[in-house]
């Protein structure tokens, strides 16, 4: 699950959770959208809100795509 992409394509999204099942994805999405509805600024897009709210770190350049993700990836699965 990736979050934080720019509405106009100016910013890449970033890994939030890896290897999750549909039920968990729906639960996470429901919680995030509920918070977004309550906390967003007027006209603020979801990706912008996830960064402002501290849900995910901004990716400003492609070379930083794998840095500061919300979840560390591992090969032990």
LOVEXMI-936681 format. One record per residue (C-alpha): residue number from 1; x, y, z. Coordinates in steps of 0.001 Angstrom, whole numbers, padded with zeros to 6 digits. Example, Ala and Ser with C-alpha at 12.3 -4.5 7.8 and 13.67 -1.06 7.14 Angstrom:
2
+-----+---------+---------+---------+
!   i !       X !       Y !       Z !
+-----+---------+---------+---------+
!   1 !  012300 ! -004500 !  007800 !
!   2 !  013670 ! -001060 !  007140 !
+-----+---------+---------+---------+
END
This chain:
77
+-----+---------+---------+---------+
!   i !       X !       Y !       Z !
+-----+---------+---------+---------+
!   1 !  000000 !  000000 !  000000 !
!   2 !  001523 !  003280 ! -001142 !
!   3 !  000475 !  006777 ! -000011 !
!   4 !  001491 !  010385 ! -000504 !
!   5 !  001554 !  010749 ! -004270 !
!   6 !  001017 !  014222 ! -005718 !
!   7 ! -002338 !  014913 ! -007349 !
!   8 ! -000651 !  016501 ! -010354 !
!   9 !  002161 !  013933 ! -010551 !
!  10 !  004717 !  016243 ! -008966 !
!  11 !  005503 !  013823 ! -006118 !
!  12 !  005963 !  010048 ! -005951 !
!  13 !  004038 !  007927 ! -003487 !
!  14 !  005855 !  005968 ! -000761 !
!  15 !  005462 !  002557 !  000860 !
!  16 !  003088 !  002673 !  003826 !
!  17 !  002421 ! -001057 !  004403 !
!  18 !  003719 ! -004107 !  002540 !
!  19 !  002252 ! -007556 !  002029 !
!  20 ! -001173 ! -006834 !  003454 !
!  21 ! -004371 ! -008703 !  002741 !
!  22 ! -007549 ! -007135 !  001412 !
!  23 ! -009277 ! -007019 !  004817 !
!  24 ! -006371 ! -005141 !  006392 !
!  25 ! -006130 ! -002769 !  003432 !
!  26 ! -009828 ! -001944 !  003724 !
!  27 ! -009530 ! -001372 !  007480 !
!  28 ! -006509 !  000914 !  007047 !
!  29 ! -008176 !  002818 !  004188 !
!  30 ! -011396 !  003314 !  006166 !
!  31 ! -009456 !  004756 !  009105 !
!  32 ! -007352 !  007040 !  006928 !
!  33 ! -010335 !  008339 !  004962 !
!  34 ! -012219 !  009002 !  008198 !
!  35 ! -009305 !  011051 !  009525 !
!  36 ! -008889 !  012815 !  006173 !
!  37 ! -012542 !  013859 !  006172 !
!  38 ! -012165 !  015376 !  009654 !
!  39 ! -008669 !  016876 !  009436 !
!  40 ! -008138 !  018038 !  005871 !
!  41 ! -007815 !  021652 !  004909 !
!  42 ! -010232 !  023090 !  002363 !
!  43 ! -009198 !  021890 ! -001103 !
!  44 ! -006410 !  019678 !  000256 !
!  45 ! -005809 !  016471 ! -001692 !
!  46 ! -005445 !  013129 !  000095 !
!  47 ! -001746 !  012707 ! -000784 !
!  48 ! -000930 !  016170 !  000547 !
!  49 ! -002850 !  015455 !  003740 !
!  50 ! -001010 !  012151 !  004374 !
!  51 !  002261 !  014078 !  004391 !
!  52 !  001009 !  017025 !  006458 !
!  53 ! -000589 !  014646 !  008996 !
!  54 !  002678 !  012713 !  009346 !
!  55 !  001252 !  009480 !  007930 !
!  56 !  004008 !  009195 !  005315 !
!  57 !  007188 !  011080 !  004425 !
!  58 !  007337 !  013107 !  001231 !
!  59 !  009299 !  011752 ! -001734 !
!  60 !  010782 !  014742 ! -003524 !
!  61 !  013104 !  012869 ! -005904 !
!  62 !  013129 !  009335 ! -007268 !
!  63 !  016480 !  008573 ! -005656 !
!  64 !  014762 !  008943 ! -002252 !
!  65 !  011890 !  006579 ! -003094 !
!  66 !  013004 !  003839 ! -000654 !
!  67 !  014131 !  006141 !  002165 !
!  68 !  012051 !  006873 !  005267 !
!  69 !  009181 !  004525 !  004463 !
!  70 !  006494 !  003983 !  007078 !
!  71 !  007393 !  000297 !  007214 !
!  72 !  010736 ! -001395 !  006818 !
!  73 !  010746 ! -004021 !  004096 !
!  74 !  012311 ! -007405 !  004810 !
!  75 !  012963 ! -010562 !  002839 !
!  76 !  011986 ! -012800 !  005760 !
!  77 !  008485 ! -013729 !  004648 !
+-----+---------+---------+---------+
END
